[in-house]
Amino acid sequence: MSTSPHAAPGLILRVFHFYRDGFRQMTVGRTLWKIIALKLFVMFAVLKFFFFPNFLATEFTTDSQRADHVINNLTRSVQRNVTTPVKGEKL
């Protein structure tokens, strides 16, 4: 097997042709890919609106209020973790 720098484009082209020909000859696979695409669309586009509301946009009016809320929550959780002693350790 040659290790010349020109071998990589040939390999990439062969892999591309392999997948292209495989997808062209699929019959059941096309239906399965359509089902997968539909499920992904439902999961990311539809369910996002029901289960992941934009909390920061609904609770705060300005970007600075949102930033302050995020910073306060992040630093509060870090401070809580720093002051919590590890088992067998004293403060």
TORPA-92506 format. One record per residue: x, y, z of N, C-alpha, C in turn. Coordinates in steps of 0.1 Angstrom, whole numbers. Example, Ala and Ser with C-alpha at 12.3 -4.5 7.8 and 13.67 -1.06 7.14 Angstrom:
# residues 2
<r><n_east>132</n_east><n_north>-57</n_north><n_up>78</n_up><ca_east>123</ca_east><ca_north>-45</ca_north><ca_up>78</ca_up><c_east>132</c_east><c_north>-33</c_north><c_up>78</c_up></r>
<r><n_east>128</n_east><n_north>-22</n_north><n_up>71</n_up><ca_east>137</ca_east><ca_north>-11</ca_north><ca_up>71</ca_up><c_east>129</c_east><c_north>0</c_north><c_up>79</c_up></r>
# end
This chain:
# residues 91
<r><n_east>8</n_east><n_north>-12</n_north><n_up>0</n_up><ca_east>0</ca_east><ca_north>0</ca_north><ca_up>0</ca_up><c_east>9</c_east><c_north>12</c_north><c_up>0</c_up></r>
<r><n_east>6</n_east><n_north>22</n_north><n_up>-8</n_up><ca_east>15</ca_east><ca_north>34</ca_north><ca_up>-9</ca_up><c_east>11</c_east><c_north>44</c_north><c_up>1</c_up></r>
<r><n_east>20</n_east><n_north>51</n_north><n_up>6</n_up><ca_east>18</ca_east><ca_north>62</ca_north><ca_up>16</ca_up><c_east>20</c_east><c_north>76</c_north><c_up>9</c_up></r>
<r><n_east>18</n_east><n_north>77</n_north><n_up>-3</n_up><ca_east>20</ca_east><ca_north>90</ca_north><ca_up>-10</ca_up><c_east>9</c_east><c_north>99</c_north><c_up>-6</c_up></r>
<r><n_east>11</n_east><n_north>112</n_north><n_up>-7</n_up><ca_east>1</ca_east><ca_north>122</ca_north><ca_up>-4</ca_up><c_east>-11</c_east><c_north>121</c_north><c_up>-14</c_up></r>
<r><n_east>-9</n_east><n_north>115</n_north><n_up>-25</n_up><ca_east>-20</ca_east><ca_north>115</ca_north><ca_up>-35</ca_up><c_east>-29</c_east><c_north>103</c_north><c_up>-33</c_up></r>
<r><n_east>-27</n_east><n_north>94</n_north><n_up>-23</n_up><ca_east>-35</ca_east><ca_north>83</ca_north><ca_up>-20</ca_up><c_east>-48</c_east><c_north>87</c_north><c_up>-13</c_up></r>
<r><n_east>-47</n_east><n_north>98</n_north><n_up>-5</n_up><ca_east>-59</ca_east><ca_north>102</ca_north><ca_up>3</ca_up><c_east>-70</c_east><c_north>107</c_north><c_up>-6</c_up></r>
<r><n_east>-69</n_east><n_north>115</n_north><n_up>-16</n_up><ca_east>-80</ca_east><ca_north>118</ca_north><ca_up>-24</ca_up><c_east>-87</c_east><c_north>106</c_north><c_up>-31</c_up></r>
<r><n_east>-79</n_east><n_north>96</n_north><n_up>-35</n_up><ca_east>-85</ca_east><ca_north>84</ca_north><ca_up>-41</ca_up><c_east>-93</c_east><c_north>77</c_north><c_up>-31</c_up></r>
<r><n_east>-88</n_east><n_north>76</n_north><n_up>-19</n_up><ca_east>-96</ca_east><ca_north>69</ca_north><ca_up>-8</ca_up><c_east>-109</c_east><c_north>76</c_north><c_up>-5</c_up></r>
<r><n_east>-108</n_east><n_north>89</n_north><n_up>-4</n_up><ca_east>-120</ca_east><ca_north>97</ca_north><ca_up>-1</ca_up><c_east>-130</c_east><c_north>96</c_north><c_up>-12</c_up></r>
<r><n_east>-125</n_east><n_north>96</n_north><n_up>-24</n_up><ca_east>-135</ca_east><ca_north>94</ca_north><ca_up>-36</ca_up><c_east>-141</c_east><c_north>80</c_north><c_up>-36</c_up></r>
<r><n_east>-133</n_east><n_north>70</n_north><n_up>-33</n_up><ca_east>-139</ca_east><ca_north>56</ca_north><ca_up>-32</ca_up><c_east>-149</c_east><c_north>55</c_north><c_up>-21</c_up></r>
<r><n_east>-147</n_east><n_north>61</n_north><n_up>-9</n_up><ca_east>-156</ca_east><ca_north>61</ca_north><ca_up>2</ca_up><c_east>-169</c_east><c_north>68</c_north><c_up>-2</c_up></r>
<r><n_east>-167</n_east><n_north>80</n_north><n_up>-9</n_up><ca_east>-179</ca_east><ca_north>87</ca_north><ca_up>-13</ca_up><c_east>-187</c_east><c_north>79</c_north><c_up>-23</c_up></r>
<r><n_east>-181</n_east><n_north>73</n_north><n_up>-33</n_up><ca_east>-188</ca_east><ca_north>65</ca_north><ca_up>-42</ca_up><c_east>-195</c_east><c_north>53</c_north><c_up>-36</c_up></r>
<r><n_east>-189</n_east><n_north>47</n_north><n_up>-26</n_up><ca_east>-194</ca_east><ca_north>36</ca_north><ca_up>-18</ca_up><c_east>-207</c_east><c_north>40</c_north><c_up>-12</c_up></r>
<r><n_east>-207</n_east><n_north>51</n_north><n_up>-4</n_up><ca_east>-220</ca_east><ca_north>55</ca_north><ca_up>2</ca_up><c_east>-230</c_east><c_north>60</c_north><c_up>-8</c_up></r>
<r><n_east>-226</n_east><n_north>67</n_north><n_up>-18</n_up><ca_east>-235</ca_east><ca_north>72</ca_north><ca_up>-28</ca_up><c_east>-243</c_east><c_north>61</c_north><c_up>-35</c_up></r>
<r><n_east>-235</n_east><n_north>50</n_north><n_up>-39</n_up><ca_east>-241</ca_east><ca_north>39</ca_north><ca_up>-45</ca_up><c_east>-250</c_east><c_north>31</c_north><c_up>-36</c_up></r>
<r><n_east>-246</n_east><n_north>30</n_north><n_up>-23</n_up><ca_east>-254</ca_east><ca_north>23</ca_north><ca_up>-13</ca_up><c_east>-267</c_east><c_north>30</c_north><c_up>-11</c_up></r>
<r><n_east>-267</n_east><n_north>43</n_north><n_up>-10</n_up><ca_east>-280</ca_east><ca_north>51</ca_north><ca_up>-8</ca_up><c_east>-289</c_east><c_north>50</c_north><c_up>-20</c_up></r>
<r><n_east>-283</n_east><n_north>49</n_north><n_up>-32</n_up><ca_east>-291</ca_east><ca_north>48</ca_north><ca_up>-44</ca_up><c_east>-298</c_east><c_north>35</c_north><c_up>-44</c_up></r>
<r><n_east>-293</n_east><n_north>25</n_north><n_up>-39</n_up><ca_east>-298</ca_east><ca_north>11</ca_north><ca_up>-41</ca_up><c_east>-308</c_east><c_north>8</c_north><c_up>-29</c_up></r>
<r><n_east>-309</n_east><n_north>16</n_north><n_up>-19</n_up><ca_east>-317</ca_east><ca_north>14</ca_north><ca_up>-8</ca_up><c_east>-332</c_east><c_north>14</c_north><c_up>-12</c_up></r>
<r><n_east>-340</n_east><n_north>5</n_north><n_up>-6</n_up><ca_east>-354</ca_east><ca_north>6</ca_north><ca_up>-8</ca_up><c_east>-361</c_east><c_north>8</c_north><c_up>6</c_up></r>
<r><n_east>-359</n_east><n_north>-1</n_north><n_up>15</n_up><ca_east>-364</ca_east><ca_north>1</ca_north><ca_up>29</ca_up><c_east>-357</c_east><c_north>12</c_north><c_up>36</c_up></r>
<r><n_east>-344</n_east><n_north>14</n_north><n_up>33</n_up><ca_east>-336</ca_east><ca_north>24</ca_north><ca_up>40</ca_up><c_east>-341</c_east><c_north>38</c_north><c_up>38</c_up></r>
<r><n_east>-346</n_east><n_north>41</n_north><n_up>26</n_up><ca_east>-351</ca_east><ca_north>54</ca_north><ca_up>24</ca_up><c_east>-363</c_east><c_north>58</c_north><c_up>33</c_up></r>
<r><n_east>-372</n_east><n_north>48</n_north><n_up>34</n_up><ca_east>-383</ca_east><ca_north>50</ca_north><ca_up>43</ca_up><c_east>-378</c_east><c_north>52</c_north><c_up>57</c_up></r>
<r><n_east>-369</n_east><n_north>44</n_north><n_up>62</n_up><ca_east>-363</ca_east><ca_north>45</ca_north><ca_up>75</ca_up><c_east>-357</c_east><c_north>59</c_north><c_up>77</c_up></r>
<r><n_east>-349</n_east><n_north>64</n_north><n_up>67</n_up><ca_east>-343</ca_east><ca_north>77</ca_north><ca_up>69</ca_up><c_east>-354</c_east><c_north>88</c_north><c_up>69</c_up></r>
<r><n_east>-365</n_east><n_north>86</n_north><n_up>62</n_up><ca_east>-376</ca_east><ca_north>96</ca_north><ca_up>63</ca_up><c_east>-382</c_east><c_north>96</c_north><c_up>77</c_up></r>
<r><n_east>-384</n_east><n_north>84</n_north><n_up>83</n_up><ca_east>-389</ca_east><ca_north>83</ca_north><ca_up>96</ca_up><c_east>-380</c_east><c_north>90</c_north><c_up>106</c_up></r>
<r><n_east>-367</n_east><n_north>87</n_north><n_up>105</n_up><ca_east>-357</ca_east><ca_north>93</ca_north><ca_up>114</ca_up><c_east>-357</c_east><c_north>108</c_north><c_up>113</c_up></r>
<r><n_east>-358</n_east><n_north>114</n_north><n_up>100</n_up><ca_east>-358</ca_east><ca_north>128</ca_north><ca_up>99</ca_up><c_east>-371</c_east><c_north>134</c_north><c_up>105</c_up></r>
<r><n_east>-382</n_east><n_north>127</n_north><n_up>103</n_up><ca_east>-394</ca_east><ca_north>132</ca_north><ca_up>109</ca_up><c_east>-393</c_east><c_north>132</c_north><c_up>124</c_up></r>
<r><n_east>-388</n_east><n_north>121</n_north><n_up>130</n_up><ca_east>-387</ca_east><ca_north>121</ca_north><ca_up>145</ca_up><c_east>-377</c_east><c_north>132</c_north><c_up>150</c_up></r>
<r><n_east>-366</n_east><n_north>134</n_north><n_up>143</n_up><ca_east>-357</ca_east><ca_north>145</ca_north><ca_up>147</ca_up><c_east>-364</c_east><c_north>158</c_north><c_up>146</c_up></r>
<r><n_east>-372</n_east><n_north>161</n_north><n_up>136</n_up><ca_east>-379</ca_east><ca_north>173</ca_north><ca_up>135</ca_up><c_east>-389</c_east><c_north>175</c_north><c_up>146</c_up></r>
<r><n_east>-396</n_east><n_north>164</n_north><n_up>150</n_up><ca_east>-406</ca_east><ca_north>165</ca_north><ca_up>161</ca_up><c_east>-398</c_east><c_north>168</c_north><c_up>174</c_up></r>
<r><n_east>-387</n_east><n_north>161</n_north><n_up>176</n_up><ca_east>-380</ca_east><ca_north>162</ca_north><ca_up>189</ca_up><c_east>-374</c_east><c_north>177</c_north><c_up>190</c_up></r>
<r><n_east>-368</n_east><n_north>182</n_north><n_up>180</n_up><ca_east>-361</ca_east><ca_north>194</ca_north><ca_up>181</ca_up><c_east>-370</c_east><c_north>207</c_north><c_up>178</c_up></r>
<r><n_east>-379</n_east><n_north>206</n_north><n_up>169</n_up><ca_east>-387</ca_east><ca_north>217</ca_north><ca_up>166</ca_up><c_east>-400</c_east><c_north>218</c_north><c_up>174</c_up></r>
<r><n_east>-407</n_east><n_north>208</n_north><n_up>175</n_up><ca_east>-420</ca_east><ca_north>208</ca_north><ca_up>182</ca_up><c_east>-419</c_east><c_north>207</c_north><c_up>197</c_up></r>
<r><n_east>-412</n_east><n_north>197</n_north><n_up>202</n_up><ca_east>-412</ca_east><ca_north>195</ca_north><ca_up>217</ca_up><c_east>-404</c_east><c_north>206</c_north><c_up>224</c_up></r>
<r><n_east>-395</n_east><n_north>213</n_north><n_up>217</n_up><ca_east>-388</ca_east><ca_north>224</ca_north><ca_up>223</ca_up><c_east>-397</c_east><c_north>234</c_north><c_up>229</c_up></r>
<r><n_east>-407</n_east><n_north>237</n_north><n_up>221</n_up><ca_east>-417</ca_east><ca_north>248</ca_north><ca_up>226</ca_up><c_east>-425</c_east><c_north>244</c_north><c_up>238</c_up></r>
<r><n_east>-427</n_east><n_north>231</n_north><n_up>240</n_up><ca_east>-435</ca_east><ca_north>227</ca_north><ca_up>251</ca_up><c_east>-427</c_east><c_north>224</c_north><c_up>264</c_up></r>
<r><n_east>-415</n_east><n_north>218</n_north><n_up>262</n_up><ca_east>-408</ca_east><ca_north>214</ca_north><ca_up>274</ca_up><c_east>-396</c_east><c_north>223</c_north><c_up>277</c_up></r>
<r><n_east>-392</n_east><n_north>232</n_north><n_up>268</n_up><ca_east>-380</ca_east><ca_north>240</ca_north><ca_up>271</ca_up><c_east>-384</c_east><c_north>255</c_north><c_up>268</c_up></r>
<r><n_east>-392</n_east><n_north>261</n_north><n_up>277</n_up><ca_east>-396</ca_east><ca_north>275</ca_north><ca_up>274</ca_up><c_east>-384</c_east><c_north>284</c_north><c_up>277</c_up></r>
<r><n_east>-384</n_east><n_north>295</n_north><n_up>271</n_up><ca_east>-373</ca_east><ca_north>305</ca_north><ca_up>272</ca_up><c_east>-375</c_east><c_north>313</c_north><c_up>285</c_up></r>
<r><n_east>-369</n_east><n_north>307</n_north><n_up>296</n_up><ca_east>-371</ca_east><ca_north>313</ca_north><ca_up>310</ca_up><c_east>-366</c_east><c_north>327</c_north><c_up>311</c_up></r>
<r><n_east>-354</n_east><n_north>329</n_north><n_up>306</n_up><ca_east>-348</ca_east><ca_north>342</ca_north><ca_up>307</ca_up><c_east>-355</c_east><c_north>353</c_north><c_up>299</c_up></r>
<r><n_east>-361</n_east><n_north>350</n_north><n_up>288</n_up><ca_east>-368</ca_east><ca_north>360</ca_north><ca_up>280</ca_up><c_east>-382</c_east><c_north>363</c_north><c_up>287</c_up></r>
<r><n_east>-387</n_east><n_north>353</n_north><n_up>294</n_up><ca_east>-401</ca_east><ca_north>356</ca_north><ca_up>300</ca_up><c_east>-399</c_east><c_north>363</c_north><c_up>313</c_up></r>
<r><n_east>-388</n_east><n_north>360</n_north><n_up>321</n_up><ca_east>-387</ca_east><ca_north>366</ca_north><ca_up>334</ca_up><c_east>-380</c_east><c_north>379</c_north><c_up>335</c_up></r>
<r><n_east>-371</n_east><n_north>382</n_north><n_up>325</n_up><ca_east>-363</ca_east><ca_north>394</ca_north><ca_up>325</ca_up><c_east>-365</c_east><c_north>402</c_north><c_up>313</c_up></r>
<r><n_east>-364</n_east><n_north>416</n_north><n_up>314</n_up><ca_east>-367</ca_east><ca_north>424</ca_north><ca_up>302</ca_up><c_east>-354</c_east><c_north>428</c_north><c_up>295</c_up></r>
<r><n_east>-343</n_east><n_north>430</n_north><n_up>302</n_up><ca_east>-331</ca_east><ca_north>435</ca_north><ca_up>295</ca_up><c_east>-320</c_east><c_north>424</c_north><c_up>296</c_up></r>
<r><n_east>-310</n_east><n_north>426</n_north><n_up>287</n_up><ca_east>-299</ca_east><ca_north>416</ca_north><ca_up>286</ca_up><c_east>-291</c_east><c_north>417</c_north><c_up>299</c_up></r>
<r><n_east>-290</n_east><n_north>429</n_north><n_up>305</n_up><ca_east>-282</ca_east><ca_north>430</ca_north><ca_up>317</ca_up><c_east>-288</c_east><c_north>423</c_north><c_up>329</c_up></r>
<r><n_east>-301</n_east><n_north>423</n_north><n_up>330</n_up><ca_east>-308</ca_east><ca_north>415</ca_north><ca_up>340</ca_up><c_east>-306</c_east><c_north>400</c_north><c_up>338</c_up></r>
<r><n_east>-307</n_east><n_north>396</n_north><n_up>326</n_up><ca_east>-305</ca_east><ca_north>382</ca_north><ca_up>323</ca_up><c_east>-290</c_east><c_north>378</c_north><c_up>327</c_up></r>
<r><n_east>-281</n_east><n_north>386</n_north><n_up>323</n_up><ca_east>-267</ca_east><ca_north>383</ca_north><ca_up>326</ca_up><c_east>-264</c_east><c_north>383</c_north><c_up>341</c_up></r>
<r><n_east>-270</n_east><n_north>392</n_north><n_up>348</n_up><ca_east>-269</ca_east><ca_north>392</ca_north><ca_up>363</ca_up><c_east>-275</c_east><c_north>379</c_north><c_up>369</c_up></r>
<r><n_east>-286</n_east><n_north>375</n_north><n_up>364</n_up><ca_east>-292</ca_east><ca_north>363</ca_north><ca_up>370</ca_up><c_east>-283</c_east><c_north>351</c_north><c_up>367</c_up></r>
<r><n_east>-278</n_east><n_north>350</n_north><n_up>355</n_up><ca_east>-270</ca_east><ca_north>338</ca_north><ca_up>352</ca_up><c_east>-257</c_east><c_north>338</c_north><c_up>360</c_up></r>
<r><n_east>-250</n_east><n_north>350</n_north><n_up>361</n_up><ca_east>-238</ca_east><ca_north>351</ca_north><ca_up>369</ca_up><c_east>-241</c_east><c_north>348</c_north><c_up>384</c_up></r>
<r><n_east>-252</n_east><n_north>353</n_north><n_up>389</n_up><ca_east>-255</ca_east><ca_north>350</ca_north><ca_up>404</ca_up><c_east>-257</c_east><c_north>335</c_north><c_up>406</c_up></r>
<r><n_east>-264</n_east><n_north>329</n_north><n_up>397</n_up><ca_east>-267</ca_east><ca_north>314</ca_north><ca_up>399</ca_up><c_east>-254</c_east><c_north>306</c_north><c_up>397</c_up></r>
<r><n_east>-246</n_east><n_north>310</n_north><n_up>387</n_up><ca_east>-233</ca_east><ca_north>303</ca_north><ca_up>385</ca_up><c_east>-224</c_east><c_north>304</c_north><c_up>397</c_up></r>
<r><n_east>-222</n_east><n_north>316</n_north><n_up>402</n_up><ca_east>-213</ca_east><ca_north>318</ca_north><ca_up>413</ca_up><c_east>-218</c_east><c_north>313</c_north><c_up>426</c_up></r>
<r><n_east>-232</n_east><n_north>313</n_north><n_up>428</n_up><ca_east>-237</ca_east><ca_north>307</ca_north><ca_up>440</ca_up><c_east>-235</c_east><c_north>292</c_north><c_up>441</c_up></r>
<r><n_east>-236</n_east><n_north>285</n_north><n_up>429</n_up><ca_east>-234</ca_east><ca_north>271</ca_north><ca_up>429</ca_up><c_east>-219</c_east><c_north>268</c_north><c_up>431</c_up></r>
<r><n_east>-210</n_east><n_north>276</n_north><n_up>427</n_up><ca_east>-196</ca_east><ca_north>274</ca_north><ca_up>429</ca_up><c_east>-193</c_east><c_north>276</c_north><c_up>443</c_up></r>
<r><n_east>-198</n_east><n_north>287</n_north><n_up>449</n_up><ca_east>-195</ca_east><ca_north>290</ca_north><ca_up>463</ca_up><c_east>-201</c_east><c_north>278</c_north><c_up>472</c_up></r>
<r><n_east>-212</n_east><n_north>273</n_north><n_up>469</n_up><ca_east>-218</ca_east><ca_north>262</ca_north><ca_up>476</ca_up><c_east>-209</c_east><c_north>250</c_north><c_up>476</c_up></r>
<r><n_east>-203</n_east><n_north>247</n_north><n_up>464</n_up><ca_east>-195</ca_east><ca_north>235</ca_north><ca_up>463</ca_up><c_east>-181</c_east><c_north>237</c_north><c_up>470</c_up></r>
<r><n_east>-176</n_east><n_north>249</n_north><n_up>471</n_up><ca_east>-163</ca_east><ca_north>252</ca_north><ca_up>477</ca_up><c_east>-165</c_east><c_north>250</c_north><c_up>492</c_up></r>
<r><n_east>-176</n_east><n_north>254</n_north><n_up>498</n_up><ca_east>-178</ca_east><ca_north>254</ca_north><ca_up>512</ca_up><c_east>-182</c_east><c_north>241</c_north><c_up>518</c_up></r>
<r><n_east>-186</n_east><n_north>232</n_north><n_up>509</n_up><ca_east>-191</ca_east><ca_north>218</ca_north><ca_up>513</ca_up><c_east>-178</c_east><c_north>210</c_north><c_up>516</c_up></r>
<r><n_east>-177</n_east><n_north>205</n_north><n_up>528</n_up><ca_east>-165</ca_east><ca_north>197</ca_north><ca_up>531</ca_up><c_east>-166</c_east><c_north>183</c_north><c_up>525</c_up></r>
<r><n_east>-154</n_east><n_north>178</n_north><n_up>521</n_up><ca_east>-153</ca_east><ca_north>165</ca_north><ca_up>516</ca_up><c_east>-154</c_east><c_north>155</c_north><c_up>528</c_up></r>
<r><n_east>-158</n_east><n_north>143</n_north><n_up>526</n_up><ca_east>-160</ca_east><ca_north>133</ca_north><ca_up>537</ca_up><c_east>-146</c_east><c_north>132</c_north><c_up>544</c_up></r>
<r><n_east>-146</n_east><n_north>134</n_north><n_up>557</n_up><ca_east>-134</ca_east><ca_north>133</ca_north><ca_up>565</ca_up><c_east>-126</c_east><c_north>146</c_north><c_up>565</c_up></r>
<r><n_east>-130</n_east><n_north>156</n_north><n_up>559</n_up><ca_east>-123</ca_east><ca_north>169</ca_north><ca_up>558</ca_up><c_east>-130</c_east><c_north>179</c_north><c_up>567</c_up></r>
<r><n_east>-122</n_east><n_north>187</n_north><n_up>574</n_up><ca_east>-128</ca_east><ca_north>198</ca_north><ca_up>582</ca_up><c_east>-126</c_east><c_north>211</c_north><c_up>575</c_up></r>
<r><n_east>-135</n_east><n_north>221</n_north><n_up>577</n_up><ca_east>-133</ca_east><ca_north>234</ca_north><ca_up>571</ca_up><c_east>-124</c_east><c_north>243</c_north><c_up>579</c_up></r>
# end
